[in-house]
Each structure stands twice: as C-alpha cells, then as structure tokens.
Amino acid sequence: MKERMLTGIKPTGNSITLGNYIGGLLPLIKYQDQFDLFLFVADLHALTVYQKDLTLGKNIENLVATYLAAGIDPNKVTIFKQSEIPEHTQLEWVLTCTTDLPDLLKMPQYKNYKEINKNKAVPAGMLMYPSLMNADILLYNTDYIPVGIDQKPHVNLCHDIAIKFNARYGETFKIPKPIVPETGAKIMSLTIPTKKMSKSESDNGTIYLLEDVEITRRKIMKAITDSENKVYFNPETKPGVSNLLSIYSALSEIPISKLEEKYANISNYGVFKKDLADLVCDKMAQIQARIKRIKELGIIHTVLKNGANKAGFEAHNMLETVYKKVGLK
C-alpha cells in the first residue's frame, strides 16, 4: 500500500503564481505515482482574508483546472474542496483545544500578516489558521506533507499536536513528516529577490500563471539582478540571478550547474533573461490552452464530486474515532 501525501492551495486571486506552480504543483506530478495523493482546494483558508470581490467560486474553478492542466491525474489523485468536508472544521475545534496559544502566536502566517499590516487588526482566522491546517492533515492518516521552506513550522506544529493528542487520548493520529522539494521550493519576487514571490508582492515582482504571456516576458526582462553580469548560483550575494536560475532549472529540468556552464561566457544578462522568458512564456501558453480545454469539457464538477466522496468517507471515520476518544460519542 502506498504511503499517503496531502497538500492544498488557496484559491485566492484569479490565478496561482509561478512560485505556487513550481514549488507546489510541479513536484506533485512525480508524487502522484509515488504516493496516495490527496490534493484539496483550501477554500476555507482563503476566508482568512476578506474576499471583497466575491469571485471565490470562479477562483476555485480556475485552480482545479490548473491542477488538471499541470498534469494531475484525477484517476490517481483524490481532488476535493475543503469546504465540502465538514469534518475539517469539526476536527479543527478539537485540535484547537489541544493547542497552546503561544504556539499559534509564533506561526509564520500570523506573524507575517501582523508585520505587513502594522496598523490593522489581525483577523482571528489568521491566528487559528494552523489549527485548521492541522485538521486538514490529521483527518486523512497523512504520512507526508510537501511544503515550502517557510511552511515547515506549520507542519512541525501539526507533528507536535498529533503527539500531544496521542499522549492524552491514546494512539489516534499518524505523525506527519514534511517534504521540501530540492529545486524551486521557494521562488522569490522578481523585484525584491530576498522575499518570496506571492500575491501580496507587487505585480511586477509576481508572475501569475494565467496572465498574458507578454506581460510575463516584460517582467522577466526587467527582473532585478546585479552589475556583475555573471550567471552563477549564490543566493546570498546574487539573490536575483539565483532566483532566475531556480525558475529556469525547475521548468527545464536542467541542473543549475549545467545552466551555469551554458551561460558562463555571456557579457550581460540579456541573453540569459531572454532564454528564460521564452521558456516561461511557452510553458504558460501551453497550460493556459489546456485550462481552456478543460473548462470546455465541463469535467471540474465531476472531479470534485468524486474526490469529495472518497475524502468524506475517510474524514467521517477519523472524526468518529476522535469524538469517541475525547468523550463526545
């Protein structure tokens, strides 16, 4: 029997970023053959930030279509919406009551939001985000969680809460382990290459998978590098060039060392950037065409329904076990 892996992406905005695609989706293409993969749309997590344009339904459709267009096979992978499995929020409360407040206060999601929004009140959902994430993971007897480097503290907390619950109530949850993809686990902003590429960064620093490819091309050609005009990987002294090399390597499957050799004799970054822009734009155009076709076929609802049936069965059984352990049944 295959070990289980679980992961999810929030459907915030019309499109995921190139960083989400490289760090989140690309590794899953290989993992879907290696693991029993559960892949969900984290639509409840999306509510931690006010969705003022009320286009969440369309964003969910785009995200599932992107899963499929990227190469995720619904015959191998259980794809479902988090909100369609009520056991996520039911288990969240039980786990919240097992979690100490200081542990939540030190989580990156909360700390980052508080830092960026200094003059705003922090939504309670942002603080409780890790408890819902713990429920997402522990409901499904998950063995592994693929994460970006910055998300490891959340999985470590889940690990600790599972151990704490098991110690209190008896063996119940599997203890999950994080997996960090070797290449492209954390793609950085094109304009501030010391910060992660994200939807909260400037549009010039972030590439969106569904944006016009010519806009993407301009962003890459304007990406921050340095004045050395030498292509080699060193995130500390050359964060901009190193970030572009990470993107290039992840999309081309060419080792960074080979790319360093290829561009060893260039006199400026123009050729390197043009080649990268061609690669990225070609990949994006292919994915966008597949997304359009998937929507035309009208298969997204069926994929989500089938996934919810399987996920719901397992979630129900786990919650029944938990409720019995804590005395609710």
N, C-alpha and C positions, 0 to 999 in steps of 0.2 A: 504494500500500500504506500502511495506517495505521501510525503510529508506535506503539510498544508502551509500555504503562504497567503497572507491577506494584505490588501492595501486599498486606498481610496484617494480620490482627488476631489477637491471642492469645485462646484460649478459656478464660480464667481466670474463675472465678465462673460463676454461673448465667446471667448476663446482661451485655451490654456496658452502658456508661454512656451517658447522654445526650451527654456530651462526645465519646465514640467515635462515636456516631451522627452528630452534627453535623460534627465535624472529619474523621471517617474515611469514613463511608458516604454522606452526602448529596452530596458532590462527585462520587462515583462514578456517580451516576445520570446526570449530564451527560457525564462522561468516557467512559462505556461506548459512546456513539455517536461520540465524537471519536477514541478510541484503540482499539487491540487490547489489551483489558484482561485481565490475569491477576490473579485475586483468590484468595488462598490462606488457609487456616486455619493459623495459626502455632502448631501444637500442640507442636512441638519446643521452641520458645521458651518455651512455658508451663512446661516442666520445669525452667527455671532457678530456680523457686520450688517447694518440695515441695508436691505435690498430695495433702494428707493425707486428703481425703475420698473420693478415688478416683472422682470423678464426671466425669472429663475427657471420657469418651465422650458423656455427656449434654450437657455444655457445648458440645462440638463440634456436636452436632445442633442445639442452640439457636442457635448462631452462624450456621450455614449457613441455617437457617430465617429468621433475622433478615436475612441478606443478601438472600434472595429476597423477604421481606415488605417490605423497604425499597424494592424496585423494581429490583434487579439481575436482569437477564435472562440466564439460562444459555445462551440461544441466541446471545447476543452476547459473553458473558464466560466465560473459562475459570476455573472454580471447582474448587479441589482442596485436599487435605490435604498439608501439607508433609511429614509423616512417611511418606506413601505414595510419595515420590520419593526413593530412597536417594542420588541424586546430590547432594542438598543437603549432607549430612554428608560425602560424599566430597570435594566441592569445598571444603568448609569447611577441611579439613586442609591442602590445598594453599595456600589463601589465608592460613591461619594462619602457615604457614612463610614467607610473603611480608610479614608484618606485624610491625612493631617493637612490643615490649612497652609502651614509653611511650605509644604511640598508643592502645592499649587501656585503659591506666590513666586516661586523661583523658576517656574517653567518659562521657556523662551517665548512662547506665543503671547503670554500675558505681559512679560517684561518688555518685549519689542513693541507691542501696541502702546503700552504706557509711555515708552520713550518717544515714540513717533508723535503721539497725541498728548503732548505735555499738558495742554490746557483743557482737555476734555475728560469727562468722567469715563471710566472703563466699564463697558457692559459686563454684567455678571456672567453672561455666557462665555466671555473671553477667559474669565478665571476658571470656569468649570469645564472648559474645552477638553482638558486632559482626561477628566472622568468619563466623558462620552467616548473619547478615543480608547480608553481602557476597555469600555464595554464593547466597542466595535471589535476589538482584538480578541477578548476573552470569551465572547459568545461562541466562537467557532473552533475551539480547540486548536488555535493557531500555533504553528511551530516557528514561523519566520515572518518578519516584517521588513520589507525593503524600505529604507529611509535615506534621506539626505543627511549629510553630516550634522546639520543644525537641528535635526529632529531626533537624534539619538536620545537626548534627555527624556523625551516623552515616552519612548519605548522602555527606557530604564525605569521610569516611574511605574509603568504597567507591570514590568517584571517584579518590582518590589511589592506592588499591591497584590499581585497574584500570590506571592509567597506569604504575605501577611494574612490574606483571606484563608489560604490553605491551612496556615498555622492555627487560626481561630476556629475554623469550622470543619476541618478535615480536608483531605485531598479532593480538590474540585477542578481547578484550572491547570491547564498546561502552562509552563513558564516560557513565554515567547522570547525569541532572540532577534536582534536587528541584523540586517544585511545591508551594507553600504556598497553600491556598485563602484568598481575601481575607477572607471572613467566617467566624467560628466556628472558625478553625484551632486555637485553644487556648481551650477553655471552662474556666472556673475553678470552684473549690469555692464552694458557696453559703454556707458558714460561714467560710471563710478565702479571700476572693476574690483574694488575691495568690498562691495556689497552684493548680496545675492540678487540675481535677476528676479523681479517679482512685479505683480500688478500694482504695487504701491510705489514703485520707482517711476521715473519719468518715462514717457512714451518713447523717447529717443534711446533710452537705455534698455528697453524691453522689446523683444520680438514676440509678436502674437502669431500663433500658428495659422490663423485664418485671415490675417491681414493681407493687403495687396503686396505681392512679392516685390514690386518696385520700391515700395516703402521700406521693405526689409533690406533690399540692396543698398539703399541710401544710408540706412542705419549702420550697416556693417562697414561701409566705406568711410563713415565718419567716426567709427569706434575709437575710443581712446587707446593709444599705445604708449610710445615714448620716443625719445630722439635718437636712440642708439641705432635703429634700422638693422637690427639683427634678430632673427627668429630663433628663439630657444626658450625652453620652459623653466621659469623660475618665478613662482607666484609671489615671492616676497619682493624681489627687485623689479620684476616685469609683470605685474598683475594683469595688465591689458592684453599683452601678447599671449601670456599663458592661458588666459580665458579663451581667446580666439583659437588657440591650439587645442584646447579641451573640446570646444564645439566641433572643430574640424575632425579631430580623431574619433569622436563619438558617432558622427554622421557618416564618416567614410570607412570606419573600422580599420584605419591605418594607425599604427602605433605612433605616439608623439615623437619618439626617437627617429622614426623614418621621415616624419614631416620636417623635423629639424634638419635632417640631411638634405631633403628636397629643396629647402629654401635657404641653405647655408650661404649661398653666394649672391643673394639679392642685395641691391644697393638702397632700396626703400621698401616700405610695407605695402605699396600699391598693388604689386603682383599677387602677393600673399592674400591680401584682402579681397581682391577680385576673384581669385580662385575659390575662396571661402564663400563669398557671396553667391557665386554660380552654384556651388554645392547646396547651400542652404535653400536658395530660391527654387532649385529643381526639386528638392525633397518636399518643400512646402506645396509646390504646384501639384505634385503627384497626390499628396494627402488630401488637398482641397478637392481635387477631382473625384477621389474615392468617397469623400464625405458627401458630396453632391449626389453621387450614385446611390449610396446607402439610404439617404433620405428619400430619394425617388422610389426605392424598393419598398419603403414602409415597414422595415423589419425591426425598428428600435423597440416598439411596444412589446412585440413578441419576445425579444431577447430579455427585456426587463421582467416580463411576467414569468418566464421560465426560471430566471435567476432567483426571483423572489420566492417562488415555490420551494426551491431547494434550500435557500438560505433560511427561509422562515421555519421550515421543518427542524433544522438543526438549532436555530436560535430558541425555538419553543422548548425543545428538550433540555437545553442548557439552563434556561431560566427556571424551568420546573425544578431542576436539581438544586439550583441556588436557593430558590424560595424554601425548599424543604430544609436545606442546611441552616438557614437563618431563622426558621420557625414560622414562616408565613404560610406553609402548607402542612 
